[in-house]
Amino acid sequence: MAKVLEGPGMGLMKKWGITVPNHVVVTSVEKLTTLGDANNWLKKSKLVVKAHEALGSRFKLGLVKVGLDLKGAQAAAKEMLGRQVGSITVSQVIVSEMVPHKEEYYAAVKSTREGAEILLASCGGIEVESNWDRVKKLAVVVGDTPSPDALEKLAKEVGFSKDLAKKVADFAGKLFACFDNEDAQYLEVNPVVVRESDGQLVALDAVTLLDADARFRHPDWDFPFAAEFGRAYTKNELEVMAVDSKIKGSVKFIEIPGGDTAMLPAGGGASVYYSDAVVARGGKLANYAEYSGDPPDWAVEVLTEKVCSLPAIRNIIVGGAIANFTDVKKTFGGIIAGFRKAKAEDRLHGVKIWVRRGGPREKEGLEAMRALRDEGFDIHVFDRHTPLTDIVDMALQRQTN
């Protein structure tokens, strides 16, 4: 699951017919000034400026300013950009038009085990949290689409009048279409408001969580996902994410500063198992990583290069359990190529490599790994008969086979 910031989230909703305020995302005051010259609404509308980062409680932090003219928006942007909040540096702001309204409502769609659930409430903003009993729900099973009649019935149950119920039902239908077609796992609009000038329902804010592994199906997803760890993604992390979005199978990589034990495991289960074992034995993880689903060797090679580039590592733990269909020799070919490239670039000095794996063509793959000893690698290779935890014990205790 990947979080999308407000700007691109609103862009996806607009794509599916939901009305959103005019808005721009900028990284500098100069850019806002340039856009102000080209966009009449920035000159004539009252504006809202918000830090465009994955931050909670932005109002309390002073990272939301409302009722501004363009000059005031420029001053607010200047004040916010570059501000440090915890481990996050505000690098961009979203500037949008204020939408005059009186009432605020709530709408969301979330993934469930059976399919999805549509949620509506006739209260919104901060009120919905303290009035959650007013939220009504409509279950939608996998493969189904809610009918206009079912959505209108839900809106009336919430308490919307007949005319408004039709508009809310139409809004909820578009929100579901966005959810279903964009591989979303959660969409929330809070608040939904009625624009005073024309009675149109407008989404004032958006919370968007997408299935990151579906990116290859959406060539128009030209936006980055929001970082999930209270900091911006590193260059290496973004490069692995770019590879992951293009391939069958999966490669994942997250850096953990200060660690000395690097992980290159096969599959999410092995990655968690190895990570837990390292921590339980007093080790310090340098990263999270995994390759799974029989990814191409070139993708595994890229992942290996990133793991080898981690600073101050002393061990690299490779492999995992017994694969069902991942070709061990092929994926090990990508790892071996990555190791060779790292060695050619004068890395891996004093680094011990620990390998344990089973699965299709494991014999050929393990033999290819053992052959790296003849090239000067400090590598220790084991088959399916060695417990995974033994590999961690040997790595952290500096034992060799």
N, C-alpha and C positions, 0 to 999 in steps of 0.2 A: 504494500500500500504506500502511495506517495502523495504527499501534500502539494497542492498547487496554490500559489499565492493569489491574492484577490484579483489582480489585473487579468491574468490569463484565465482564471476561473470565470470571471464575468464574460470574457471573450467566448468561452465555450457555451455559456448560457445564451448569449446573444445569437450565436450560430443556430440555436434551436428555437429561436423566435421569442425569447424572453427579453423584455425591455430592461435595459440597464442604463445608468446615468452615463453621459459623456465623461470620459476619463482618459488620462495619460499617465504613463509611468516614466519617471525621469531619474537620471543619476547625477544631474547637476543643475544648478540654478540657470546656467547659460542655456541649457537645453529647454528648460521651461520657458525662458524668455523668447527663444526662437519659436516654440510652439504657440506661445501667446500671440505672436505676430501673425501666425497663419490660421489660427482657430478663433472664430468670433465668439464662441461660447466661453472661452477662457477670459475674454475681455469683459463680457457683459453679465456672466452668471456670478452668483455667490458661490464660493468654492470651499471644498473640504480637502485638507492635506493630511495624509496619514503615512507613517513609516511603512514601507512595503517590504516587510520582513516577517518571518515566522515568529512573532512575538505575541504574548498574551498581555492583557491589561494595558493596551496602548494609551487609553484615555488617562489612566492613573499615572503613567510614565511621562505624560506631556507630549506624546507622539501622535496626537490627533488634534488638529486645529480646524474650527468650523467658522462659517460666516465671513470668509475672507474675499477681498478683491484680488486681482492678479498681483498687485504689488505686495499685499499681505501674504499671498501664497508663496511668492518668491522669498520673502523673509522667513516664513515658516520652513520652507525647504532648506534654506541655508542653515537654519538652526538645527534641523534634524540630521541632515546628511553628515556622515562622519562621526555621529555620536555613538559612543560605546555603551551597550546595554548588556551587562554580563560578558559573555564571550562573543556576542554578535555586534558587529559594526554596521550601523545603518548605511547602506550603500545606494538605496533608491527610495523614492517616495511616490505615492499614487495621489494624483490631484484629480478630483472629480467635481462635477457640478452638484450643488445642493438641490434637492428635490422637495419643494414645499408640500407638506402633508400634515394630516391630523392624527390618523390612526396608524398603528403598526401591527403587522401580522407575522405569522411564522409558517414556513413550509420547508420540508426536507424529504429526501428519499435515502434510505439506507439499505445496505445488503443484509440479507438474513440467510439462514441455512436453506430455507425453502425457496427463496427468490429475492423479494424486496418488500419494503414496507414504506408506504407514503404517510407522512405525518403533516397534520395541519392544526393551526390554532388561531383563534381570533384575537390573540394578544401576541405581541412580539417584543423585540428588544430585550432588555433585562427582565421584563415582566414574565416572560415565558418560563424562566427558570423557577420562579416562585409560584407559578400556576401550572405546573406540568400536568395536573389532573385535567386541564382543559384541552390538552392535546389529544386529538382523535387519530386513529390509524386505519389504514386500509392495506391488507396483505395482498401481494401479487406473486403468484407462483412463477417459477422459472419458465420462460417462453411465452408468458401471457402479457397482454397490454391492458391497463385499466380502461374501462369504457367511460365515455363522457358522463353517462347516467350515474355510474358508480362514484365517480369523482364529485359530481354535483350533490349526490346524496351525502357523501362525506362532508362536503363543505357546509351543507345545511345542518348536519349533526353538530358541527363545530359552533354554529350559531350565526352564520352569515345569512343576510336577507336574500331573497330570491334572485334579484338582479346581480348582487355582488357574488352570490354563490356560483353563478355561471362563469363569472370572470375568474374567480379563484379556482374553479374546476379546470378551466382552460389553462391557467398558469401551472397548476399541478401536473396536467397532462404534458405540457412542454418540459417541465422539470424532469418528469419521468423519462421522456424521450431523450433528453440530454444524458441522464443517468445510464440508460440502457445502451445507447449508441456510442457513448464515449468510454465504455468500460470503467465506469465509476463504481466506487464502493460506498461513497457517502457524498451527498450534496445537501447543503443547507443554505437557505436564504433567510436571514434574520437581521433587519426586518424586510418584509414585503410591505410596500406602502401604496396608497392610492394618490397619484399625482393630481394636485388640485387643478391644474390648468386644463386637463382633458379626461380625468377619471381613469387613466391607464394605470394598471398595476406595474410597479417598478421594483426590481431587485436592488436594494441599496447595498447589500454586502453579500459576500459569497464565501462559503467554506467548501472546498473541493478536494476530495481524496480519490485518486485514480489507481487503477491496477498498473503499477509501473512496468510489469512484464508484458503489457499489451501495447507498449509504445510502437512496436514494429507494425502494428495495424493502423497507425494514425500518423501518416506523413505530415499532417498539419500541426502536430504537437511540436511547435518550434520553441517552446518555453522550457526552462530548466525546472526540475522539481525542487521544492523547498528542502533545505537541509533538515535532517531529523535529529541532530545531536546538539542543538544549541550553537551551531557554528556553520559557516559556509563550507560547502564541499571543497576539497582540495582539487588541484589540477589532476592528480592521478586518479582520484575517485571519479571525477567527471569523465575522464577518458575511458575508464572501465564501464561506466554507465552507458556511454555512447556505443561501445562494443556490444554490451548486453542487449541494447535496443534493436540490434541488427541481426541477431543470430537465433537459430534454433538452440534450445538449451539455455543455459544461464551461466554468467560469471558475475561475481559480486566482490566488492572490495571496500573496506572502510579502514582508515588509519587510526591507530591509538597511540598518541605520543608517549614516549618514555619507556616503551616495552623493548624486550630483548629476544622474545620468542615469536617468530613469524609463522603464520598459519597459511597453508595452501591445501585445504582438505577438499575431498570430493563429496558434495551433497550437504544440504542444510543440517541433517542429523549429525553427520560426522563433524561438521564445523562447531556445533554446539557441544558435542561430546568432548572433542579435543580441547576446546576453549575452557570448559568447566574443569577438565583434568589438569590443565596447566595452572589455572588459578588455585585449585585445591592443593596443588603441590608447591605453592609459593612462587610460581613463575609470573612473569610480567608479559602480557600479550602486547604485541606490536601492531596487531591488525585483526580485523575480521575478514575472512574471505571464503569463497566456495566456488566450485565449478560443478555443474550437474546437468542432467538431461542430455548427455552425449554432445557437448558443444564442439565446434570445429577446433582443430589443433591450433590454428592461428589465434583464436580468441584466448585459449588457455596460455599461449605464449605471451600475449599482451599482459594477462593477469600475472604471470610469473615474473615478468620484467618489473611490474609495480611492486610485487612482494620483495624482490631482490634489491629494490632501491630504498627500502626502509632503512633509516639510520640506526646504527649501534646494535644491529641484531647479531646474535651469536648462534641461533638455531633456526632452521626452517623445517617444519613438520609437514610432510606431503602425504596425500592419499586419504584413504578412508576405509570403509567396510568393504563388503563384497558386492560389487556392482551387479545389477540385473542386466542392463543393456549398454551401459557406457563402455566403449572400447578402450580398455586400459592402455594398450600399446599406442593407440592414436593420441589419446589425451596426454600420455607421458611423452609422446613426441613433441608436443607443444611445450611441455614443462622443460624438457631437455634443451630445446632450442632457446628458451628463455634463460636457462642457467648458463649456457654457452655464451650468449650475448652479454650477460652480466659479467662473466669472467673476462671476456674480451675487453670490457670497459673498466677493468681493474676493480671490480667489486667482489664481494664474497670472501674477502680476506678473513680468516679465522672463523668462518661460519661453517657449522656442521649441518648436514642435511640428513634428515631421518625420513625414510619412506616405508609405508606399510599399505598394501593394497591387494585386493582380489577381484576377480571378475573376468569377463571375456578377454581373452588373449593376455592374461596376467603374466604368464611365463615369459612371453616375448617382451612385454613391457618392463618387467622387473630385471630381466637380463640387460636390457638397454640402459636402465638406470645404474646397474652395477658396473657397466662398462665405463661410466664416468670416472671411476677411480683411476683408470689409466690416463685420464686427462688432467689429473691433479685435484679433483674434487674430493673433499672430506665427506663422503657419502656412505650411509649405512642403510641397507635395503633388506626388508623383511616381507614375507608372504602372509597369506590369510591365517596361518597357524599361530602367529604372534599376536597376543591381545593388544588392542589399541592403547590401553593405559600403559603397557610396558614401553611403548615408544616414547611416551611422555616422560616416564621415569628415567629412561636411558638418556634422553635429551637433557633433562634438567640436572641429572647426576653426572653427566659427561662420561657415561659408559659407552663403550664401543663393542661392536660384534666381531 
